[in-house]
Amino acid sequence: MDKMRNVWILLRKKWIQQKQMLHYGRRNSPKECAARLRRKCLSLLLVSTVGFGTLGFFHASAMPRTGSEKGSRPGTPPVSLQLQLPYCSATNLLPCGSESVSELMLLHYWGIPASLDSVVSSLQKAPLQQAKSGGLLGPNPNTAFAGNPRKKGSAGCFADPVAASLSQLLPPQLRAKDATGASLDSLLQKYVANGEPVLLWATVNMDKPSVPLKWNTPEGGTCCWPRNTDCMVLVGYDQTCCWLEDPENTAGPTRLTRQLTEERYNQLGRHCVTVSRTRE
């Protein structure tokens, strides 16, 4: 019996060795295993992108509240705070899409797996075209996007159309609001300090507002749209500066002085959109 038992043990050892060679032998060296893991990760990302649409995936860390902060006394806003958003650049995505890409970043921050296609589709748009009497004819940017984010020569829109677009994509637990007119300090203290990023309108690189693109509206008014208008996400602050995620850059976030940020924000008309947790 002992001899049979020893033979069985020997056969089992050989079988285990063969199995180990099959899974961990020469064909699966540590370098090869690492390369295989990288390929699998890349495949998962590609599958996610295709599944959700263009850039339709969100980062696992993009759930509120995340970020780095330096606290102050209990019950008071932190002295400095920087929320972490999954950054996305509009470069090579949309010719005129800072509103849509900023909205996409905000949705992904809240864990909403929206795609860029769904964001653009949900945005109210109206043509920006040559009028028969000369000049351009287009919508009021407070009610619709002038042109199309996917087309060159388009302009953009302000807060209300973006808030309406967000409302279509957010769950009932979150509420989008056109908060136009709010001061920069109030946005930082009431929203950003509570883990709620804000969309605001300023200018590309915080340069001075450029020569405007002008068009007539169906209501008989005239719109003057600064050509370097830029929608971005306000994500943090410290004692002297603000942190912004600007889709017109190639990387984020960007740290800019509060004074300059406030000046450009005010010059563009204090247009902003907030997304907050629904408060019963």
N, C-alpha and C positions, 0 to 999 in steps of 0.2 A: 504493500500500500504506500509505503514511504517513497519507493522508487517511482510509482505512478504520480504521486503528488509532486515530486521534484521535476518530472518531465512536464507536468502541466504548468508549473511555475515558470520553467524555462521557456516554454512555448508562449506563455502570456507576456513575458519580458520582451521576446522578439517581436511579438505583435505590437506592443506599445512603442518599441523603438522604430518600427516601420511607420507607424502612425505619426510619430513625432517628426520623422524625416519627411513625410508627405507634407506636413503643415509648417515645419520650421527648419527645413533642410536648406540646401544651397539655393534653391529658387526663392527663398524668403529670408534672405539675410536682413539684418537690421536696417540697412540703407534701402533695400527693396521694400521692406515693410513700411518705412517712412514715406517712400515715394508712392506706394499704393494708397496709404492713408491720405496723402495730399490729393491724389487723383479722385478719391472718393469724396473728399470735401468739396473740390471744385465741381464735381458732378452734381452734388446736392445743391450747390449755389445756382448752377445753371438750370436745374430742374425747378427750383423755387422761382427763378426769374421767369421762366416760360409759364409756370403754373399761375402766377399772379399777374403777369403782364410786364410791361417795361418797368424795370426797377420796382416790381411789386413785391418786395420782401422787406421785412423789418428786422432790425438788430435785436438780439435777445436782451440786450441791456437797455433798450429804449423804452422801458416802462417807468412811469412816474413812481416815486420821485427818485431820480438819480442825479448825481453830480457831486461836486466838491464844494464845501462851504465852511466858512469860519464863523462860528456863532458869537452871539453877544449875550446879554442877559436873557434868562428864560422869559418867554412870552413876547420878545421883541424880534424883529426880522434879523437874519444873519447879516453881519457886516459885509461879507462878500459871499458870492454864490455863483456857481457855473453849472447849469443843467447840461446833461449830455444828450445830444441829438444825433441820430444817424445822418451824417452830412451827405448831401447830394448836390452836385454842381449842374447847372443848366447847360454848361458847355457841351456842344455836340448833341444835345437832347432836343431843346426847343429854341427857335430863333428869338422868340419873344415870350419867355415863360417864367419870369421870376415869381409871379403870383402863384402859378400852378406848382412849381418845384418847392417853393416855401410851404405851400399848403401840404404837399406830400410829406415833407420833413415833419411837419407838425402832426399829421395823422400817424406817422410811424412812431413818433415819440409816445403817443398815447396807445400804441400797440394795435393800431388799425391797419391790417394788411392790404391797404388800397394800392392800386397801380396808378402810374402816371396817366395811362389811358382813361381810367375811370375819373380821375380828377379833372382832366381837360374836358371830358364829355359832360360832366355835371356843371361846368361853368357856363353861365349865361353869356352868349356872344352875339354880336351884331356886326354887320359888315362896315368896314372903313373904306370908302370908295369915292371915285371922282363924281362930283355932282354935275348935272347937265348945264347948270349955270356957271360952272367953273369952281375951282376949289375942291375941298374934301367934304364929304358928308359922313357922319358917323354918330354913334350913340353917346349918351351922357355916360361917362365912365363910372358914375355912381350907381348906374343901373345895369350896365352890361360891359363886357370886355370889348374894346374897340378893335375889331379884326379877329384874328385867330392865333393862339399861342404857337401854332405849328407853321405859321406863314410869316415870311419876312415882310417888313413894311407895316406890320401891325403896331398897335400902341400898348394898350393894357387896360386895367380897370382899378378901381379903388376898393374900399372895404366891403360894401354891401354885397356885391356879386360873389366875393370870396366867402363871406359868412354864409350866404345861401348855399353855396357849393358844399361847404363843410357840413352844414345841417343835413344834407342828403346822405352823407357818408359816416357821420358819427352815430354811436349807439345812444339810447335814451339817457344813459348815465352822464353824458357829456353835452354841453351846450355851447354853441358858437354865437358870438355877439359882435355886432358892429359897434365898437366903442370909440368911434371917431370923436375927437375933441379932448380926450383924456390927456393929461400931462404925462411926460416921460417918467417923472418921479412916481406918479400914482400907478403907472403900469408896473414899475419895478417893485413897489411895496405891496400892492394888492394882488398881483398875479405871479410875477417871476419869483418873488420871495416865498410863495406858497407852492412852488413846483409847477407853475403853469406858464409855459413860454407864450410869447405874444408875437403876432405878425404886425409889422409896421412898414410904412412907406417912407423912403428917404431917397438918396441918389447913389449911383454906382461910385464906390470908393469914397463916398461922402464928399464928392466934388460939389462945386456950386451948381445949382440947377441950370441946365443948358438952354439954348434957344428952343422954344417950344414948337411942337408940331400942332398946327391949328386946324380945326375943322368945325363945320356947322352941325348943330344937332337938329333932329326933326321938330323939337319944340321951339326952334327959332333962336336958340342961344349959340354961343361960340365957346368951344373948349380949347384951352391952351395947355398942352401936355408936354412937360419937359422931357426931352428925348432920353435923358439919362435917369429917368424915374426907375426906382428899384424897390421891390418888395423883399423883405428879409425877416429873419426870426430873431427876436430879442431873447437871449437865453441866460444872461447873467450880468453881474455888476460887482464892482468893488467901490472903494470910497471916491475914486476919481474917474473911473472908466466903465464902459459897458462891453459886454460880449455879445456878438451877433453872428448868426450863421447866414452868410450871404451867398445865394446860388450863383451870383455873377462871378464869384471867385472860383478857384480850382481846388481850394481846401478850406476847411474851417476848424474852429471858429476864429473870428477877427476881434481884436481888442481895440476899441476906439474911445477917445475921451467922451465923457458925458456931455461936456459943453458942445462939442462938434455934433454929436449924435442928436442932441436936443435941438440945435440950430437947424439942421437939415430936416428933421422930423417936423418941426414947426413950419418951415418954409414950404413943405409939401402939403400942409393943411392938417396935420395931426391925424392922418388916417391910420386906423389900426383895427385888428380883429383879435378877440380873446377867445380862448376855449377853456371852460371851467367845468369842474365837477358839478353835477346838478345838486343843488342844496334844497333839501326838503323844507 
